[in-house]
Structure formats: C-alpha cells, structure tokens
Amino acid sequence: MKKSGGGEGPIRNAILIAGPTASGKSGLALDLAEKLGGVIVNTDSMQVYSVLRVLTARPGAADLARAPHLLYGHVH
C-alpha cells in the first residue's frame, strides 16, 4: 500500500485498533504512537466533525502534545 500523495514511499507498519466504546482504544493508540514514533489517524465517524468536540471524547491538549493526531475535527 502506498501513501496517497506519493512523497514518502510505502507504508510499512500500520496498526489498526478496534473495539467497543470506552474500551481504551485511544489510550492504547497514544501509548503506541509515543513509544513507536507513530501518528494517530482518527477514523471515528463522529470525531471528524469540528462541532462535536464535547460529545465525542476527543483528545485534550496534553494528549495532542504527546503524539501527532490526524483527522480530528477535520470536517467543519
């Protein structure tokens, strides 16, 4: 699989975390991203909307500072 936009070559290691609501997925993703130098790519259907911050348990400033987060509040 290649990254869209071409610049950095193929994606070699991607980790998918799935599970029920409130099972610790976000915390696990943050720990892994921090330890492995990775990036968190959000795929939650509600967290992509900028106006639903309070309703969706989006990461706070401290968590955002620990690892890069993509696609949170992306849709306006």
C-alpha positions in Angstrom: 0.0 0.0 0.0 1.3 3.4 -0.9 0.8 6.7 0.9 -1.5 9.0 -1.0 0.3 12.0 -2.4 3.4 10.0 -3.2 6.2 11.6 -1.2 7.5 9.2 1.4 7.1 5.7 -0.1 5.1 2.7 1.1 3.5 2.4 4.5 5.5 -0.4 6.1 3.9 -0.7 9.6 0.3 0.2 10.4 -1.6 -0.8 13.5 -5.4 -0.9 13.5 -7.0 -0.7 16.9 -10.7 -1.6 17.0 -13.1 -2.3 19.9 -16.3 -1.2 21.7 -16.9 2.3 23.1 -14.9 3.1 26.2 -12.6 0.1 25.9 -9.3 2.1 26.0 -8.6 2.3 22.2 -7.5 6.0 22.4 -5.2 5.4 25.3 -3.6 2.4 23.7 -3.1 4.3 20.4 -1.5 7.2 22.2 0.9 4.9 24.1 1.9 3.1 20.9 2.3 6.2 18.9 4.5 7.7 21.6 6.7 4.6 22.0 7.0 3.8 18.3 7.2 7.3 17.0 3.9 6.9 15.2 0.9 9.0 14.2 -2.7 8.6 15.3 -5.1 8.7 12.4 -8.7 9.1 13.6 -11.4 7.1 11.8 -14.2 7.7 14.3 -17.3 8.7 12.3 -18.2 11.5 14.8 -14.8 12.8 15.8 -14.1 14.1 12.3 -16.6 16.9 12.9 -15.3 20.1 14.5 -18.6 21.0 16.2 -18.9 17.7 18.1 -15.8 18.1 20.4 -17.6 17.8 23.7 -19.8 14.8 22.6 -17.0 12.6 21.4 -14.2 12.5 24.0 -11.7 14.0 21.6 -8.1 14.2 22.9 -7.2 17.2 25.0 -4.2 19.5 24.7 -1.9 17.2 26.8 -2.6 14.1 24.6 -2.3 16.1 21.4 1.2 17.2 22.5 2.3 13.6 23.1 1.9 12.4 19.5 0.6 13.7 16.2 -3.1 13.3 15.7 -4.7 13.5 12.2 -8.4 14.0 11.1 -9.8 15.1 14.5 -12.3 18.0 13.9 -11.4 17.9 10.2 -14.9 18.4 8.8 -16.4 21.9 9.5 
